[in-house]
Amino acid sequence: MIERVKSVVLTILILTSLVLSGVLWYGSPNVEEMNRNDYIPQQLIGESRQLEDLVKPRSVVYHSGDGRHFMSFSGDAVYDSITASMPEWQVTRLEEKVMTTSEWKSFLNGYRSLELRFPVSIPTALFAERLSPGMEPGERLTEIDRIWVYRLQNEWNVLLISDVENRMYEGKLILDSGEDVFEQVSELGPLRVTPVMERIVSANPYEPIRMKIHYFPEGEMSMPEWEASLEEIDLEQLKNLLFLDPSLVRTVTDAEEGAVVMQDGSRTVRYVEANRMIYYQNYKVKLDVTPIVQDFHDAVQFVNHHGGWMGDHYLANLDEAKNGDKGNRYEFRLMKDGLPVYAQGDDWRGTLLTVESKGGHVLRYDRSLHFASEEEYIASRPVVNGMFDLERLTTEFDMADVRDMFPAYRVTREDGVLRYVPGWRIQFANGDETWFEPSADGGGEADGLE
């Protein structure tokens, strides 16, 4: 009897084994590819940002229509109100427009208008799909440097200007709120400026006249100087955010270079102790190319989930790949009180955060582990001396080569303390930038930005 029971049990086990083996051999498992862009939420070090928070004008210039002009920055009521309303804009009936020199001068001084000036040429697709979804981009306008909003005969109008392409489109602007944006200008801005116009005629007779317009403070201008102590992101915490499985990471110390190199076979993170910078590299090779709007969005989300943003930033440079071998490169600059911050030499690298991506996959990611604590006011410092310095400026620089001028901060580091020194920054059309130093003499009442 016992032998018979053993035979039955053994037969059942053999049949079960055969069935399971068949399932393993012929069954098709339900495997779904993991989307690397759907990052697993982890504890943030900094703050999360969206594309709309990072792509903004550097300044908004208000033209009163009676010859007065005022420059506004992030944090000012005029600037914040205008930029916040952009997603509600409906831009229609776009047509290419050409203006003569006299028409530009009349337009500049005879119309109440608002001019949005961006720090870099923004692909029109970003406006049409994200920043201002109601915009209908013109066929030949691929990038936008400035947007000019004005009212004529009870109709809102808008100029989309590409300084790089020397093209301009005019359209009708529909505001859902129905509010008069000029009525929101309760104060005429913190900084009164004067236009600096440069007329450039091309050797090509079919090329429109290029009219460059910049702005310089009318009077003496001062800004606050600040100090802040340095704090540092924990390297181990960032390592846990950058690697899928930190337990598989191999760490090597390069004593000669003063760097720590961490690898897991598919990516490398290099930490340089001297400047507290990390350099992330992903070794993906074959990647599909995606539209710039989606790729940019994925790059921003990568930063959101891999350290976050230690302060306010804006898009300062966008280098869109022209072939399939390279990725798109995005540079985000640190801001202080709505103004850009620049490092003085190699004292501190924390002013720029750089991402290079392709097909929504981040290939390179450079950032500082240093960040500034709450700032302390030191004193008010002169930046420019009004029209006296403007005359010197136009003598020292060829204004035809200038892309923009604006106030900014330069930061230096000493003994773990950052010092924010205000100044006047000049950006050239070829991408170079420099500081314009104020003259020792000059005069007039100061326009403070405190």
C-alpha positions as CSV (number, residue, x, y, z in Angstrom):
1,M,0.0,0.0,0.0
2,I,2.8,2.4,1.0
3,E,4.7,1.6,-2.3
4,R,1.6,2.5,-4.3
5,V,1.2,5.9,-2.6
6,K,4.8,6.7,-3.2
7,S,4.4,5.8,-6.9
8,V,1.3,8.2,-7.2
9,V,3.2,11.0,-5.5
10,L,6.2,10.5,-7.7
11,T,4.1,10.5,-10.8
12,I,2.4,13.8,-9.7
13,L,5.8,15.4,-9.1
14,I,7.1,14.3,-12.5
15,L,4.0,15.7,-14.3
16,T,4.2,18.9,-12.4
17,S,7.8,19.3,-13.3
18,L,7.1,18.7,-17.0
19,V,4.3,21.3,-16.9
20,L,6.4,24.0,-15.2
21,S,9.3,23.3,-17.6
22,G,7.0,23.8,-20.6
23,V,5.8,27.1,-19.2
24,L,9.3,28.3,-18.7
25,W,10.3,27.2,-22.2
26,Y,7.3,28.3,-24.2
27,G,5.6,31.0,-22.1
28,S,6.1,34.7,-23.1
29,P,6.6,36.9,-20.0
30,N,4.9,40.2,-19.9
31,V,7.8,42.6,-20.1
32,E,7.3,46.4,-20.3
33,E,10.1,48.7,-21.1
34,M,10.8,51.2,-18.3
35,N,10.5,54.8,-19.3
36,R,13.6,56.4,-17.9
37,N,11.8,59.8,-17.9
38,D,9.3,58.6,-15.3
39,Y,11.8,59.0,-12.5
40,I,11.1,57.5,-9.2
41,P,10.3,60.3,-6.8
42,Q,13.0,60.8,-4.1
43,Q,13.7,63.3,-1.4
44,L,14.5,66.6,-3.0
45,I,17.6,68.5,-2.0
46,G,16.5,71.8,-3.7
47,E,13.3,72.9,-5.2
48,S,11.4,71.6,-8.3
49,R,11.0,73.9,-11.3
50,Q,8.9,73.8,-14.5
51,L,9.9,74.9,-17.9
52,E,7.7,78.1,-17.5
53,D,9.7,79.0,-14.4
54,L,13.0,78.9,-16.3
55,V,12.3,80.4,-19.6
56,K,11.5,84.1,-18.9
57,P,12.5,87.5,-20.2
58,R,15.6,89.0,-18.7
59,S,13.8,92.3,-18.5
60,V,10.5,94.0,-19.5
61,V,10.8,97.5,-20.8
62,Y,7.7,99.8,-20.4
63,H,7.4,102.5,-23.1
64,S,5.1,105.3,-21.9
65,G,4.4,106.7,-25.4
66,D,5.6,110.2,-24.4
67,G,9.3,109.5,-24.6
68,R,9.8,107.9,-21.2
69,H,11.1,104.3,-20.8
70,F,11.4,102.1,-17.7
71,M,13.1,98.7,-17.2
72,S,11.5,96.1,-15.0
73,F,12.9,92.8,-13.7
74,S,11.7,89.6,-12.1
75,G,10.1,90.4,-8.7
76,D,8.7,93.8,-9.9
77,A,5.0,94.1,-10.2
78,V,5.1,95.1,-13.9
79,Y,7.4,92.2,-14.9
80,D,5.6,89.5,-12.8
81,S,2.1,90.6,-14.1
82,I,3.1,90.5,-17.7
83,T,5.0,87.2,-17.6
84,A,2.3,85.5,-15.6
85,S,-0.3,86.4,-18.3
86,M,1.7,84.9,-21.2
87,P,0.0,81.4,-21.1
88,E,-3.3,83.2,-21.7
89,W,-2.2,85.0,-24.8
90,Q,-3.9,84.2,-28.1
91,V,-1.7,85.4,-31.0
92,T,-3.3,85.2,-34.4
93,R,-3.1,86.6,-37.9
94,L,0.6,86.8,-38.0
95,E,2.2,88.5,-41.0
96,E,5.8,89.4,-41.7
97,K,6.5,93.1,-41.1
98,V,9.3,95.4,-42.1
99,M,9.9,98.9,-40.5
100,T,12.1,101.8,-41.6
101,T,14.3,103.7,-39.3
102,S,11.9,106.6,-38.9
103,E,9.0,104.1,-38.3
104,W,11.1,102.5,-35.5
105,K,11.8,105.8,-33.8
106,S,8.1,106.8,-34.1
107,F,7.0,103.4,-32.7
108,L,9.5,103.6,-29.9
109,N,8.4,107.0,-28.6
110,G,4.8,107.3,-29.8
111,Y,3.2,104.1,-28.6
112,R,2.4,102.8,-25.1
113,S,4.0,99.4,-25.2
114,L,5.8,96.6,-23.3
115,E,8.9,95.0,-24.6
116,L,10.0,91.6,-23.4
117,R,13.7,91.0,-23.9
118,F,15.0,87.4,-23.6
119,P,18.6,86.5,-22.6
120,V,18.9,84.0,-25.4
121,S,17.1,83.2,-28.7
122,I,14.1,81.0,-27.8
123,P,12.8,78.4,-30.3
124,T,9.3,79.5,-31.4
125,A,8.1,76.0,-30.7
126,L,8.6,76.6,-27.0
127,F,6.2,79.6,-27.1
128,A,3.6,77.8,-29.3
129,E,3.4,74.7,-27.2
130,R,4.4,75.7,-23.7
131,L,4.8,79.4,-22.9
132,S,2.0,80.8,-25.0
133,P,0.0,77.9,-26.5
134,G,-2.3,80.3,-28.4
135,M,0.6,81.5,-30.6
136,E,0.6,80.7,-34.3
137,P,4.3,80.8,-35.3
138,G,5.2,82.2,-38.7
139,E,6.7,79.9,-41.3
140,R,10.1,81.5,-41.4
141,L,10.4,82.6,-37.8
142,T,12.2,79.8,-35.9
143,E,13.5,81.8,-32.9
144,I,12.3,84.8,-30.9
145,D,14.6,87.3,-29.1
146,R,12.0,90.0,-28.2
147,I,8.3,90.3,-27.9
148,W,6.7,93.8,-28.2
149,V,3.1,94.3,-27.1
150,Y,1.2,97.5,-27.9
151,R,-2.3,98.8,-28.4
152,L,-3.5,100.6,-31.5
153,Q,-7.1,101.7,-32.2
154,N,-8.5,99.6,-29.3
155,E,-6.8,96.5,-30.6
156,W,-3.9,94.6,-29.0
157,N,-1.0,93.9,-31.3
158,V,2.2,92.0,-30.9
159,L,5.6,92.0,-32.6
160,L,7.6,88.7,-32.5
161,I,11.2,89.7,-33.3
162,S,14.2,87.5,-34.2
163,D,17.3,89.6,-34.0
164,V,19.4,86.7,-35.2
165,E,17.3,86.1,-38.3
166,N,16.5,89.8,-38.7
167,R,12.9,88.9,-39.2
168,M,9.7,90.2,-37.5
169,Y,6.1,89.2,-37.5
170,E,3.1,91.3,-36.4
171,G,-0.1,89.8,-35.1
172,K,-3.2,90.4,-33.1
173,L,-3.2,89.7,-29.4
174,I,-6.3,88.4,-27.7
175,L,-6.3,88.6,-23.9
176,D,-8.9,86.4,-22.2
177,S,-8.8,88.6,-19.1
178,G,-9.8,91.7,-21.1
179,E,-7.6,93.8,-18.8
180,D,-5.5,96.7,-20.0
181,V,-2.0,95.6,-19.1
182,F,-0.9,99.3,-19.1
183,E,-3.3,100.1,-16.3
184,Q,-1.4,97.5,-14.2
185,V,1.6,99.8,-14.3
186,S,0.9,101.6,-11.0
187,E,4.5,102.6,-10.8
188,L,6.6,103.5,-13.8
189,G,9.3,100.9,-13.0
190,P,12.3,101.0,-10.8
191,L,14.8,102.1,-13.4
192,R,14.3,104.9,-15.9
193,V,16.4,104.2,-19.1
194,T,17.2,105.9,-22.4
195,P,17.2,104.1,-25.7
196,V,20.5,103.5,-27.6
197,M,19.7,102.9,-31.2
198,E,22.1,101.5,-33.9
199,R,21.1,101.3,-37.5
200,I,22.8,98.5,-39.5
201,V,22.4,98.3,-43.3
202,S,23.3,95.0,-45.0
203,A,25.2,94.7,-48.2
204,N,22.4,92.6,-49.4
205,P,19.8,95.0,-51.0
206,Y,17.0,92.5,-50.1
207,E,17.9,92.3,-46.4
208,P,15.8,94.5,-44.1
209,I,17.5,97.3,-42.2
210,R,18.5,96.0,-38.8
211,M,17.6,98.3,-36.0
212,K,19.3,97.5,-32.7
213,I,17.8,99.0,-29.6
214,H,19.4,98.9,-26.2
215,Y,18.7,100.8,-22.9
216,F,21.0,102.6,-20.5
217,P,20.1,104.3,-17.2
218,E,19.3,108.0,-17.6
219,G,20.6,108.9,-14.2
220,E,23.1,107.7,-11.7
221,M,22.2,104.1,-10.6
222,S,23.1,102.2,-7.4
223,M,22.4,98.7,-6.2
224,P,22.8,96.9,-2.9
225,E,25.9,94.7,-2.2
226,W,25.3,91.4,-0.3
227,E,27.2,88.8,1.5
228,A,26.2,85.1,2.1
229,S,27.9,82.1,3.7
230,L,28.4,78.9,1.6
231,E,26.6,75.7,2.3
232,E,27.1,72.3,0.6
233,I,25.0,69.5,-0.7
234,D,26.0,66.1,0.7
235,L,27.8,64.1,-1.9
236,E,26.5,60.8,-0.7
237,Q,22.9,62.1,-0.9
238,L,23.4,63.2,-4.5
239,K,25.1,59.9,-5.4
240,N,21.9,58.1,-4.3
241,L,19.9,60.3,-6.7
242,L,22.2,59.9,-9.7
243,F,22.6,56.1,-9.6
244,L,19.8,53.5,-9.9
245,D,21.6,51.2,-7.5
246,P,24.2,53.0,-5.4
247,S,25.4,49.6,-4.0
248,L,26.8,48.7,-7.4
249,V,28.9,51.9,-7.6
250,R,32.6,51.6,-7.7
251,T,34.6,54.6,-6.3
252,V,38.1,55.5,-7.3
253,T,40.1,58.5,-6.0
254,D,42.4,60.4,-8.3
255,A,44.8,62.0,-5.9
256,E,46.7,63.9,-8.6
257,E,43.7,65.6,-9.9
258,G,41.9,65.9,-6.6
259,A,38.8,64.1,-7.9
260,V,36.6,61.3,-6.8
261,V,35.2,59.1,-9.7
262,M,32.1,57.0,-9.2
263,Q,31.0,54.4,-11.9
264,D,28.4,51.7,-12.2
265,G,29.2,50.6,-15.8
266,S,26.6,52.8,-17.6
267,R,27.4,56.2,-16.1
268,T,30.1,58.1,-14.4
269,V,30.0,60.9,-11.8
270,R,33.2,62.9,-11.3
271,Y,33.5,65.0,-8.2
272,V,36.2,67.7,-8.1
273,E,36.9,68.7,-4.5
274,A,38.7,72.0,-5.4
275,N,35.6,73.7,-6.8
276,R,32.9,71.4,-5.4
277,M,31.6,70.5,-8.9
278,I,30.2,67.2,-10.1
279,Y,30.3,66.1,-13.7
280,Y,27.7,63.4,-14.6
281,Q,28.0,61.4,-17.8
282,N,25.7,58.8,-19.2
283,Y,27.1,56.5,-21.9
284,K,24.0,55.9,-24.0
285,V,24.9,55.8,-27.7
286,K,21.9,55.1,-29.9
287,L,19.1,57.5,-29.0
288,D,16.2,58.8,-31.0
289,V,15.9,62.5,-31.6
290,T,12.8,64.2,-30.1
291,P,11.4,67.7,-30.7
292,I,13.2,70.4,-28.7
293,V,10.1,71.1,-26.6
294,Q,9.9,67.6,-25.3
295,D,13.7,67.2,-24.9
296,F,13.9,70.4,-22.9
297,H,11.0,69.4,-20.7
298,D,12.7,66.0,-19.9
299,A,16.0,67.8,-19.2
300,V,14.3,70.0,-16.6
301,Q,12.5,67.0,-15.0
302,F,15.9,65.3,-14.7
303,V,17.2,68.2,-12.7
304,N,14.0,68.2,-10.6
305,H,14.6,64.6,-9.6
306,H,18.4,64.6,-9.3
307,G,19.1,67.4,-6.9
308,G,16.6,70.1,-7.7
309,W,17.3,73.8,-8.0
310,M,19.3,75.6,-5.2
311,G,17.8,79.1,-5.9
312,D,16.2,80.9,-8.8
313,H,17.6,80.2,-12.3
314,Y,16.7,81.2,-15.9
315,L,17.7,79.7,-19.3
316,A,20.9,81.6,-20.3
317,N,21.9,79.5,-23.3
318,L,20.3,77.0,-25.6
319,D,22.5,75.2,-28.1
320,E,20.2,73.1,-30.2
321,A,22.0,70.2,-31.9
322,K,22.1,70.5,-35.7
323,N,22.9,66.8,-36.3
324,G,22.0,63.5,-34.8
325,D,25.4,62.9,-33.2
326,K,25.2,65.5,-30.5
327,G,22.8,66.4,-27.8
328,N,21.0,69.7,-27.0
329,R,22.9,71.8,-24.4
330,Y,21.0,74.0,-21.9
331,E,22.7,76.4,-19.5
332,F,20.8,77.8,-16.5
333,R,22.1,80.9,-14.7
334,L,21.6,81.7,-11.0
335,M,19.6,84.8,-10.2
336,K,19.7,87.2,-7.3
337,D,16.7,89.5,-6.8
338,G,15.7,89.0,-10.4
339,L,19.1,89.7,-11.8
340,P,21.7,87.3,-13.2
341,V,24.7,86.3,-11.2
342,Y,28.2,85.7,-12.7
343,A,31.3,84.2,-11.2
344,Q,34.4,86.3,-11.0
345,G,37.1,84.2,-12.5
346,D,37.2,80.6,-11.1
347,D,36.3,81.7,-7.5
348,W,33.0,79.9,-7.6
349,R,31.3,77.7,-10.2
350,G,27.8,77.7,-8.6
351,T,26.4,80.3,-11.0
352,L,25.8,77.9,-13.9
353,L,24.0,74.6,-14.1
354,T,24.4,72.7,-17.4
355,V,22.5,69.9,-18.9
356,E,23.1,68.1,-22.2
357,S,20.4,65.7,-23.4
358,K,19.3,63.8,-26.5
359,G,15.9,62.2,-27.1
360,G,14.9,63.0,-23.5
361,H,17.9,61.2,-22.0
362,V,20.4,63.3,-20.1
363,L,24.0,62.6,-21.3
364,R,25.8,65.2,-19.2
365,Y,24.9,67.1,-16.1
366,D,27.3,69.6,-14.5
367,R,26.5,71.4,-11.2
368,S,28.0,72.8,-8.1
369,L,27.5,71.2,-4.7
370,H,27.9,74.7,-3.1
371,F,24.9,77.0,-2.6
372,A,24.4,80.3,-0.8
373,S,22.6,80.7,2.5
374,E,20.4,83.7,3.2
375,E,22.1,87.0,2.1
376,E,23.1,89.9,4.4
377,Y,22.9,93.5,3.1
378,I,26.3,95.3,3.2
379,A,25.9,98.7,1.5
380,S,24.7,100.5,-1.6
381,R,27.2,100.6,-4.5
382,P,27.2,102.8,-7.7
383,V,26.7,100.9,-10.9
384,V,26.7,103.6,-13.6
385,N,26.7,107.4,-13.7
386,G,23.9,108.0,-16.2
387,M,24.4,109.9,-19.4
388,F,28.0,110.7,-18.6
389,D,28.8,106.9,-18.7
390,L,26.6,106.4,-21.8
391,E,28.8,108.7,-23.8
392,R,31.9,106.8,-22.7
393,L,30.1,103.5,-23.4
394,T,29.4,104.3,-27.0
395,T,33.0,105.4,-27.5
396,E,34.5,102.3,-26.0
397,F,32.2,99.7,-27.7
398,D,30.7,99.3,-31.1
399,M,27.0,99.2,-30.4
400,A,26.4,97.2,-33.6
401,D,28.1,94.3,-31.9
402,V,26.1,94.5,-28.7
403,R,23.1,92.2,-28.1
404,D,21.9,93.5,-24.8
405,M,22.9,95.5,-21.7
406,F,21.6,95.0,-18.1
407,P,22.4,95.2,-14.4
408,A,23.8,92.0,-12.8
409,Y,25.8,90.7,-9.9
410,R,29.4,89.3,-9.9
411,V,30.2,87.0,-7.1
412,T,33.5,86.3,-5.4
413,R,34.4,83.7,-2.8
414,E,36.7,84.2,0.2
415,D,37.0,82.0,3.3
416,G,33.6,80.4,2.7
417,V,31.8,83.7,2.2
418,L,30.2,84.9,-1.1
419,R,30.2,88.6,-1.9
420,Y,27.6,89.8,-4.5
421,V,28.9,93.0,-6.1
422,P,26.5,94.8,-8.5
423,G,27.6,96.0,-11.9
424,W,26.5,96.7,-15.5
425,R,26.8,93.8,-17.9
426,I,27.2,93.9,-21.7
427,Q,26.3,90.9,-23.9
428,F,27.6,90.8,-27.4
429,A,26.0,89.2,-30.5
430,N,28.7,86.5,-30.7
431,G,27.9,85.3,-27.2
432,D,30.8,87.1,-25.4
433,E,30.1,89.2,-22.3
434,T,32.0,91.8,-20.3
435,W,31.5,94.3,-17.5
436,F,31.3,98.0,-18.0
437,E,32.9,99.8,-15.1
438,P,31.4,103.1,-13.8
439,S,33.4,106.3,-14.1
440,A,34.8,107.8,-11.0
441,D,33.0,111.1,-11.6
442,G,29.6,112.0,-13.0
443,G,26.5,112.9,-11.1
444,G,22.8,113.1,-10.8
445,E,20.3,111.5,-8.5
446,A,20.6,107.8,-8.2
447,D,18.0,105.3,-9.4
448,G,18.3,102.6,-6.8
449,L,17.2,99.0,-7.2
450,E,17.1,98.3,-3.5
